[in-house]
């Protein structure tokens, strides 16, 4: 096939990936999400759930309501929707996107149409953020990117992430994932309808991912069934040549869907998870017409046995990387799946693995999971496991589980750390509850989307009811990454999350109980509203709760600034002192300092020169067989046995015991723990680790 030149040599095989590498190293553009899908028998109360941590460094996190509409016979404009603010402008879908109606949109250029498709006579109402996620009938989505075997360009050639003006040739793909999700929520009531419509539209008009080698996973639910939907490129080729071997065949998107069994949970962590397609099992599988013949024609499958979607239409996780200068990191995906499965089904005794495809598509839960436990799953940092991100050198002196991704240093040095569920660049997290029929009728809403803006580990979930048309520009409809403002929910939670990096352990003793206290009050308020059975009461309650939570979070932010000023721990926050003697009574200027374990680890002594240390060993795994021998296709993942990790003398002097040092949790001083423990509410005084381990 002749190559189609798109953009500045971006898709030539010789420069394609290196161009992407340079952009990622320089800008750190990471967009990789986690989604979970819970079938009705896996949850307390019989609701179905899909979750989504939108782990997007630049995303427009505003929550926007798109009203239902009746249409004359007409054409629907298809625009390319961006994640960065503003994701669209002057499209006529919501006042939040209109330059004349929303002051935040001032000066924005109108989104241009890539093409047009026939419009239906009526479209349903739905809520959306960076991705559309729930409609008025309780149909709901979660999302996670994956990788495609075949590469296909975006309509603008991928040359500018923020561009709003394009041209698109007739043979190029028209629909991105966001377009497909919007079409499904506008036109469908059930998960099966959504899956079939998205597949049919992608096949008819062509589908493209968020980057040239991108595939996508959606979790889809409707209150009765829960599905996982995988879609991969079909227009391109393995070397970036475009159009690819399937050009002219009419096969423009490879997709498949698998139903989550009634008592199961399925996790999708940036990799396809659907394996062998069962040809005659229409109860549990859906897939594109012609998918088997297309796989053979594209040279991806020999036609023997059952087609393994993940390994045919997706690359081998052990050898695939967007960056040819560094090895793949398959544990980026596998560790998240293992962690969720090990928490909801500990009786299975699943062990951590390297290859995410060595884990099952789904697992049965040991017992039904509550909504609050689902919230906690999104907040996980492997607490209490041998991979606990609160300990070790990278956690710093104060047990910070967050890690800085990317950058030139990591790129040049190599290596990896565990990829947590909750990470700093999460722009928002959704836990969408699609209700069983009796409860839908009782509360006058088919579903509720619980939204925690910014990193879920330090955020509170607030409700958005499917039957409550919230068009007002409140704190969850305002704010963007490029301008700090106090009228934005995202900036409130982002501010506290970043403030916590000063002393994560000490501030967690204040922040985590506050999360629980506010979440308890949200539950009380929403339960009362649901008992009314009135959609107007639901709307009024959700708006009041949202404003109240944001106000309380800004109060907490102000308190933390004072409480931890200059590295001390200060009491009597928000009070004016009448006499100097009140300083002692109020515990002002308590010394936190560095924990002894940290000082031991870094070789602190009376030498006032800068200290430098060398690696001295690692924590001994609880399972001695874990990852000792790497898979044959991924030898770079091999690690030495713990017995081979001999202590190495630090450059500042005598050798120390590295194992005991790394095992030690970075703790704050006794005064800080005592002070903060007294502030926590009586019923919520468990340690931070215990908080995340409740199941």
Steps between C-alpha positions, in 0.01 A plus 500: 500500500617852427558712808269795561701799619317646801665788683876560529626146436324392820393161368811399310622174656852641547393802704154422633581359842807714558287810447258377765788422739639851475159652564429280802841548660478877458135548594419197714165450326362197683137397450439149637189412700362214709144372473310232692168333423277341765211270407181517711579193711838644599359800690295557810150598390527358149605815315745477214806725510764624261792711621750724325805679635566755227878510538560783260762762567340776291128416500206738519330360810175703483178301544250607231134408451383450141119536483267279300385645168260444213647555154365568153628281222862614491869412510704470820838673497790286619777696667823376645469551875810573701580415859677828581295810584287580315409161361262672258365848427175637353354161410148584621487202736530681836537853633822385669662481154363827363733800482213749543348320801803386703763762596764228528461436127582856396727516197468133406481395136192308388543128447501402134304208356700207365196364320129426534274201562118476500339631819224305679172671588554486880815484711514411869650718773834406653791619714856524376846615610809415294295199397119462491398271785126468583165565330148559629417127475787378719727387215855566619865473396850470643813532280863389470737533206680197358734430208415388146709274282419717197581871491263762360528882496268746669312729259743789556811283469564513873724802452329732750322393815325836538407571138132567427511537121539198276424355164413136457514292184205276415705184552633600842324382820235740625406385851708506817407322821329806650280530189399133530415538869290810432309327222428201726378712793284713267334205334506192728340372820680165542863393505445262207354781289796725588754234406334415170449865404860596578629202304276568202587872492872430527478249218298734275690825554839384620648525849822655630661491844649773714843435351609301193541166680213543744223256568224549756308316768158603626311349791128525425200445729126561507391374843436147374816400315862609509736462203859565396542645150837495317562687174816503290623670184433330167574773242877505553794261507766371740771727360298822479425477128159645422262379365580145612428149368127522582444813290200465272358196682246699704650368824591824679507405870569178686276473804371242743305500826471249783238491774619503859354193679228575758718487817824624343714812477717573194798738496643670190838670566623634161499167324244294311354227723264312265665176394345213300181599315226239537328490161164359607472658845286804424395523865852595605681624186447760230749584225541665161372328189795370301748524788642152438551546127650847556754366751619246244515752214696746715755230577424504871358148538537164328132413532565199722313445826318780680589861430671661801389863471760640742796334327376534140370857494724615785878462530680262736515683836844357570660645189284803415618853572433840347861588584754283314787631714372347827361154584127441537348511849212245497465522879364852441178312419527165676560640848176700497292200394665279760445758775127542434441127460698421815283741700156393375584127480782423748389137521632443146855558623603670176869588482654803331602427142701676231269441203154654547356233269593235756220633720134410438255720314292523819475341844207417732495713814525330838204705621291786359690830495353822636508835322736646761736207447497576128603854584792363702613275214562811291720643780747212514883520519564130584473582871593207722667298222868449422453770233365759747589831341515680836834336585846492349730771372262632234234564766731760654516570871123542540352192331378661178346231272495728196770476234614741231468337159709552191776756468847477354652339810269198506528468124879492508539288813228239443290313755145513629292534813151362568221673314234579760125531444496853647769724354570875508398567139149359539273783383185336636365159595151363435317218677172466311222304664229376264209392715274192491143570390328514843747758632479703178128541559543573871747786462380627157841460336648206309858568606737730683853598405729551799775743403826565689699774333882483495681208668243269667731421794441854630158575355132464587239339272193716431181397315367586155161334447401393149153652542633832637581744215774714653557783253624758751872586481595393852843405645509170307426680173777758541877507491783403273862400532636833378349744753477456877160593643316438826161450337609164354462160668799363310732772628381448859591132500809545285630768739472271804647202312806703404528651848515147644832437326664717770429234766265235367490285813423782742247671275326167430416482869288809442388451139389136507261539798359811333433303182310244706306760698388683186419174323282396796309828479460467122351154557254638757390786276455285189313227690248758618464641147451154349228423753298790357468336160505846343750586221487868596608413854782289359616794287485749786681260734781413261568867429495590871726207590746587225532862613527398866776244434707750303457767769609255768801397292620856458461541879719192542755640255527823698533304822781282363697805384498633855532164675818398313656841446882490465514127574357531853174372640283783627180487704219753548464543124260778404511660846639833616710467816445753781823435690841356426446234765231350275776385265593216733138403561434488127800280418647754259825420317522129586806354334423227247850451364618193314410149623791304652452217250553743214810646659636148550429422136686800361796484740433818694788581738722787615668539162358827368606438140234388248420131547484251213384141524510193280231228468528261791232241431127453467219381722478121490182393317243305700481262205861396422401379155353828379673632189828321569502363146371734235294372206719405200364790296584755773844420646556857616237444770710244684596600854751330730384281787491676837793287615713648221428857609799553726512819706724761340700741715378855459744758376476678833647213702411162646241267348150503645215253501307597186221248540390620842538859386277455195245299696458788745202723432583868489327630813457847639601589855307385804371849562350523151322166526357581842394847391324388183344188651312721739351697210359199316133416556439225752361250252768559234833476681651209310845539352537613141600150392201342673273753333596374158496134605137487619327228305 
